[in-house]
């Protein structure tokens, strides 16, 4: 049995891996990074529900949120665009990871769901703010408050996904073809374009830490 506050190992590993990649990005001739999952079932698992259920104090709630933010901020502020190749389900924390990417290309079966409301909590790792930036206040409010699971088609219509691979097509080949327009650009252009966006949201994406802490405090 894990101790009550033993969560965060996977987030720390993710943060370290992305930070290591950022240090070596100057050697990447393509000037972009693709983030995807293994297989075709799931893009990324969300938070461990047992670990989340063990949170009982404001300090623990804030620490959990900070761990997630720090890990996903490494992706948000990566020096070149990060393309999320969403190969399968992205739910809860997995959806927040997908939203942290600059561009999202999805398989036809890759549903996306910021479903935290179904668990009576809010987004904790910046995914709510990322969603607002992507779809606007009204649409984001409807999605976040309902905890609705979106199909790939619905996510594309809302511009959460930038492209969806047809069900009969090879996903890897589709992603490679989609990236063709980016591969022709210089690394400096891609780095500067990414910088414009990340500096504009650096403050806003910390707001949901306070919201999550309030939810856990009042939950008791």
C-alpha positions as a Markdown table, in Angstrom:
| # | Residue | x | y | z |
|---|---|---|---|---|
| 1 | Unk | 0.0 | 0.0 | 0.0 |
| 2 | Unk | 1.4 | 3.4 | -0.9 |
| 3 | Unk | 1.7 | 6.1 | 1.8 |
| 4 | Unk | -1.0 | 8.8 | 1.5 |
| 5 | Unk | 1.3 | 11.3 | -0.2 |
| 6 | Unk | 3.5 | 9.1 | -2.5 |
| 7 | Unk | 2.1 | 10.4 | -5.8 |
| 8 | Unk | 4.1 | 12.3 | -8.4 |
| 9 | Unk | 6.8 | 9.8 | -9.5 |
| 10 | Unk | 5.5 | 9.5 | -13.0 |
| 11 | Unk | 5.1 | 13.3 | -13.3 |
| 12 | Unk | 8.7 | 13.8 | -12.2 |
| 13 | Unk | 9.9 | 11.3 | -14.7 |
| 14 | Unk | 8.0 | 13.1 | -17.5 |
| 15 | Unk | 9.3 | 16.5 | -16.4 |
| 16 | Unk | 12.9 | 15.3 | -16.4 |
| 17 | Unk | 12.6 | 13.6 | -19.8 |
| 18 | Unk | 11.1 | 16.7 | -21.5 |
| 19 | Unk | 13.7 | 19.0 | -19.8 |
| 20 | Unk | 16.5 | 16.8 | -21.1 |
| 21 | Unk | 15.0 | 16.9 | -24.6 |
| 22 | Unk | 14.8 | 20.7 | -24.4 |
| 23 | Unk | 18.5 | 20.9 | -23.6 |
| 24 | Unk | 19.3 | 19.0 | -26.8 |
| 25 | Unk | 16.8 | 20.5 | -29.1 |
| 26 | Unk | 19.5 | 22.6 | -30.9 |
| 27 | Unk | 20.7 | 19.3 | -32.4 |
| 28 | Unk | 17.2 | 18.4 | -33.7 |
| 29 | Unk | 17.3 | 19.2 | -37.4 |
| 30 | Unk | 13.5 | 18.9 | -37.8 |
| 31 | Unk | 12.8 | 21.7 | -35.3 |
| 32 | Unk | 9.8 | 19.9 | -33.8 |
| 33 | Unk | 9.0 | 17.2 | -31.3 |
| 34 | Unk | 6.2 | 14.5 | -31.6 |
| 35 | Unk | 4.7 | 13.2 | -28.4 |
| 36 | Unk | 2.6 | 10.0 | -28.7 |
| 37 | Unk | 1.6 | 6.9 | -26.8 |
| 38 | Unk | 2.4 | 3.2 | -27.3 |
| 39 | Unk | 0.0 | 1.1 | -29.3 |
| 40 | Unk | -3.3 | 2.4 | -30.4 |
| 41 | Unk | -5.5 | 2.1 | -27.3 |
| 42 | Unk | -4.5 | 5.0 | -25.1 |
| 43 | Unk | -2.5 | 8.2 | -25.6 |
| 44 | Unk | -1.8 | 8.7 | -21.9 |
| 45 | Unk | -3.3 | 7.6 | -18.6 |
| 46 | Unk | -4.5 | 10.2 | -16.2 |
| 47 | Unk | -3.8 | 10.6 | -12.5 |
| 48 | Unk | -3.9 | 7.6 | -10.2 |
| 49 | Unk | -7.4 | 7.8 | -8.7 |
| 50 | Unk | -6.2 | 6.0 | -5.5 |
| 51 | Unk | -3.5 | 8.6 | -5.0 |
| 52 | Unk | -5.9 | 11.5 | -5.7 |
| 53 | Unk | -8.4 | 10.1 | -3.3 |
| 54 | Unk | -5.7 | 10.1 | -0.6 |
| 55 | Unk | -5.3 | 13.9 | -0.7 |
| 56 | Unk | -6.8 | 15.4 | 2.4 |
| 57 | Unk | -5.1 | 18.7 | 2.9 |
| 58 | Unk | -4.7 | 22.0 | 1.1 |
| 59 | Unk | -0.9 | 21.5 | 1.1 |
| 60 | Unk | -1.3 | 18.1 | -0.5 |
| 61 | Unk | -3.7 | 19.3 | -3.1 |
| 62 | Unk | -1.4 | 22.2 | -4.1 |
| 63 | Unk | 1.6 | 20.0 | -4.2 |
| 64 | Unk | -0.1 | 17.5 | -6.5 |
| 65 | Unk | -1.2 | 20.4 | -8.8 |
| 66 | Unk | 2.3 | 21.9 | -8.8 |
| 67 | Unk | 3.9 | 18.5 | -9.8 |
| 68 | Unk | 1.5 | 18.2 | -12.7 |
| 69 | Unk | 2.0 | 21.8 | -13.8 |
| 70 | Unk | 5.7 | 21.6 | -13.6 |
| 71 | Unk | 5.7 | 18.5 | -15.8 |
| 72 | Unk | 3.3 | 19.8 | -18.4 |
| 73 | Unk | 4.9 | 23.3 | -18.4 |
| 74 | Unk | 8.0 | 21.6 | -19.8 |
| 75 | Unk | 5.9 | 20.7 | -22.8 |
| 76 | Unk | 4.0 | 24.1 | -23.0 |
| 77 | Unk | 7.3 | 26.1 | -22.9 |
| 78 | Unk | 9.4 | 23.7 | -25.0 |
| 79 | Unk | 11.6 | 25.7 | -27.3 |
| 80 | Unk | 10.1 | 24.3 | -30.5 |
| 81 | Unk | 6.5 | 23.2 | -31.3 |
| 82 | Unk | 5.4 | 19.9 | -29.7 |
| 83 | Unk | 3.0 | 17.9 | -31.8 |
| 84 | Unk | 0.7 | 15.6 | -29.9 |
| 85 | Unk | 0.0 | 12.5 | -32.0 |
| 86 | Unk | -3.1 | 11.3 | -30.1 |
| 87 | Unk | -3.1 | 7.6 | -30.9 |
| 88 | Unk | -5.8 | 6.6 | -28.5 |
| 89 | Unk | -8.0 | 7.7 | -25.6 |
| 90 | Unk | -6.9 | 10.9 | -23.8 |
| 91 | Unk | -9.0 | 11.3 | -20.6 |
| 92 | Unk | -8.5 | 13.2 | -17.4 |
| 93 | Unk | -4.8 | 13.9 | -16.9 |
| 94 | Unk | -4.2 | 12.4 | -20.3 |
| 95 | Unk | -6.3 | 15.0 | -21.8 |
| 96 | Unk | -4.4 | 17.7 | -20.0 |
| 97 | Unk | -1.2 | 16.3 | -21.4 |
| 98 | Unk | -2.7 | 16.4 | -24.9 |
| 99 | Unk | -3.9 | 20.0 | -24.4 |
| 100 | Unk | -0.4 | 21.0 | -23.3 |
| 101 | Unk | 0.9 | 20.2 | -26.8 |
| 102 | Unk | 1.0 | 23.0 | -29.4 |
| 103 | Unk | -0.6 | 21.0 | -32.2 |
| 104 | Unk | -2.8 | 17.9 | -31.9 |
| 105 | Unk | -3.3 | 15.2 | -34.6 |
| 106 | Unk | -5.6 | 12.4 | -33.6 |
| 107 | Unk | -6.6 | 8.9 | -34.7 |
| 108 | Unk | -10.3 | 8.5 | -35.6 |
| 109 | Unk | -11.0 | 6.6 | -32.3 |
| 110 | Unk | -9.0 | 9.0 | -30.1 |
| 111 | Unk | -11.7 | 10.5 | -27.8 |
| 112 | Unk | -10.6 | 13.3 | -25.6 |
| 113 | Unk | -12.2 | 14.1 | -22.2 |
| 114 | Unk | -11.5 | 16.6 | -19.5 |
| 115 | Unk | -13.8 | 14.5 | -17.3 |
| 116 | Unk | -12.7 | 15.7 | -13.9 |
| 117 | Unk | -16.1 | 17.2 | -13.2 |
| 118 | Unk | -17.5 | 13.6 | -13.2 |
| 119 | Unk | -15.2 | 13.0 | -10.2 |
| 120 | Unk | -16.3 | 16.3 | -8.5 |
| 121 | Unk | -12.9 | 18.0 | -9.0 |
| 122 | Unk | -11.5 | 20.5 | -11.4 |
| 123 | Unk | -8.6 | 20.3 | -13.9 |
| 124 | Unk | -5.3 | 20.6 | -11.9 |
| 125 | Unk | -2.4 | 20.7 | -14.4 |
| 126 | Unk | -3.3 | 23.6 | -16.6 |
| 127 | Unk | -5.6 | 21.7 | -19.0 |
| 128 | Unk | -8.6 | 24.0 | -18.3 |
| 129 | Unk | -6.7 | 27.1 | -19.2 |
| 130 | Unk | -5.3 | 25.4 | -22.3 |
| 131 | Unk | -8.9 | 24.5 | -23.3 |
| 132 | Unk | -10.0 | 28.1 | -22.9 |
| 133 | Unk | -7.2 | 29.2 | -25.1 |
| 134 | Unk | -8.2 | 26.7 | -27.7 |
| 135 | Unk | -12.0 | 27.0 | -27.9 |
| 136 | Unk | -12.9 | 30.2 | -25.9 |
| 137 | Unk | -14.7 | 30.8 | -22.6 |
| 138 | Unk | -18.2 | 29.6 | -23.4 |
| 139 | Unk | -17.3 | 26.4 | -25.1 |
| 140 | Unk | -14.7 | 25.6 | -22.5 |
| 141 | Unk | -17.2 | 26.2 | -19.7 |
| 142 | Unk | -19.6 | 23.8 | -21.2 |
| 143 | Unk | -17.0 | 21.1 | -21.6 |
| 144 | Unk | -15.4 | 21.5 | -18.2 |
| 145 | Unk | -18.6 | 21.8 | -16.2 |
| 146 | Unk | -20.2 | 18.7 | -17.8 |
| 147 | Unk | -17.0 | 16.6 | -18.0 |
| 148 | Unk | -18.1 | 15.5 | -21.5 |
| 149 | Unk | -16.0 | 13.0 | -23.4 |
| 150 | Unk | -15.5 | 14.3 | -26.9 |
| 151 | Unk | -15.2 | 12.1 | -30.0 |
| 152 | Unk | -12.3 | 12.9 | -32.3 |
| 153 | Unk | -14.8 | 14.4 | -34.8 |
| 154 | Unk | -16.3 | 16.7 | -32.1 |
| 155 | Unk | -12.8 | 17.7 | -31.0 |
| 156 | Unk | -11.9 | 18.5 | -34.6 |
| 157 | Unk | -15.0 | 20.6 | -35.0 |
| 158 | Unk | -14.1 | 22.6 | -31.9 |
| 159 | Unk | -10.5 | 23.0 | -33.2 |
| 160 | Unk | -9.1 | 21.1 | -30.2 |
| 161 | Unk | -7.7 | 18.7 | -32.8 |
| 162 | Unk | -6.0 | 20.1 | -35.8 |
| 163 | Unk | -6.5 | 17.0 | -37.9 |
| 164 | Unk | -8.0 | 13.6 | -37.6 |
| 165 | Unk | -6.7 | 10.5 | -39.4 |
| 166 | Unk | -9.4 | 8.6 | -41.4 |
| 167 | Unk | -10.2 | 5.3 | -39.7 |
| 168 | Unk | -8.9 | 3.3 | -42.7 |
| 169 | Unk | -5.6 | 5.2 | -43.0 |
| 170 | Unk | -2.3 | 4.4 | -41.3 |
| 171 | Unk | -1.9 | 6.8 | -38.4 |
| 172 | Unk | 1.9 | 7.1 | -38.5 |
| 173 | Unk | 1.9 | 7.9 | -42.2 |
| 174 | Unk | -0.9 | 10.5 | -41.7 |
| 175 | Unk | 1.1 | 12.2 | -39.0 |
| 176 | Unk | 4.2 | 12.3 | -41.1 |
| 177 | Unk | 2.3 | 13.8 | -44.0 |
| 178 | Unk | 0.6 | 16.4 | -41.7 |
| 179 | Unk | 4.0 | 17.4 | -40.4 |
| 180 | Unk | 5.3 | 18.1 | -43.9 |
| 181 | Unk | 4.4 | 21.8 | -43.8 |
| 182 | Unk | 6.4 | 22.2 | -40.6 |
| 183 | Unk | 9.5 | 20.3 | -41.7 |
| 184 | Unk | 10.2 | 22.9 | -44.4 |
| 185 | Unk | 10.5 | 25.8 | -41.8 |
| 186 | Unk | 13.7 | 26.7 | -40.1 |
| 187 | Unk | 14.1 | 25.9 | -36.4 |
| 188 | Unk | 14.5 | 29.6 | -35.6 |
| 189 | Unk | 11.1 | 30.4 | -37.1 |
| 190 | Unk | 9.4 | 27.6 | -35.2 |
| 191 | Unk | 11.2 | 28.5 | -32.0 |
| 192 | Unk | 10.2 | 32.2 | -32.2 |
| 193 | Unk | 6.6 | 31.4 | -33.1 |
| 194 | Unk | 6.3 | 29.1 | -30.1 |
| 195 | Unk | 7.8 | 31.8 | -27.9 |
| 196 | Unk | 5.1 | 34.3 | -28.8 |
| 197 | Unk | 2.4 | 32.0 | -27.6 |
| 198 | Unk | 3.9 | 30.6 | -24.5 |
| 199 | Unk | 4.8 | 34.0 | -23.0 |
| 200 | Unk | 1.2 | 35.1 | -23.5 |
| 201 | Unk | -0.3 | 32.4 | -21.3 |
| 202 | Unk | 2.5 | 31.9 | -18.7 |
| 203 | Unk | 0.5 | 33.6 | -15.9 |
| 204 | Unk | -3.0 | 32.3 | -16.8 |
| 205 | Unk | -2.2 | 28.7 | -16.7 |
| 206 | Unk | -1.6 | 28.7 | -12.9 |
| 207 | Unk | -5.1 | 29.8 | -12.0 |
| 208 | Unk | -6.6 | 26.3 | -11.8 |
| 209 | Unk | -4.1 | 25.4 | -9.0 |
| 210 | Unk | -6.1 | 27.7 | -6.7 |
| 211 | Unk | -9.4 | 26.3 | -8.0 |
| 212 | Unk | -8.4 | 22.7 | -7.3 |
| 213 | Unk | -7.2 | 23.5 | -3.8 |
| 214 | Unk | -10.5 | 25.1 | -3.0 |
| 215 | Unk | -12.4 | 22.1 | -4.3 |
| 216 | Unk | -10.4 | 19.7 | -2.2 |
| 217 | Unk | -10.7 | 21.9 | 0.9 |
| 218 | Unk | -14.5 | 22.2 | 0.6 |
| 219 | Unk | -14.8 | 18.4 | -0.3 |
| 220 | Unk | -14.2 | 17.5 | 3.3 |
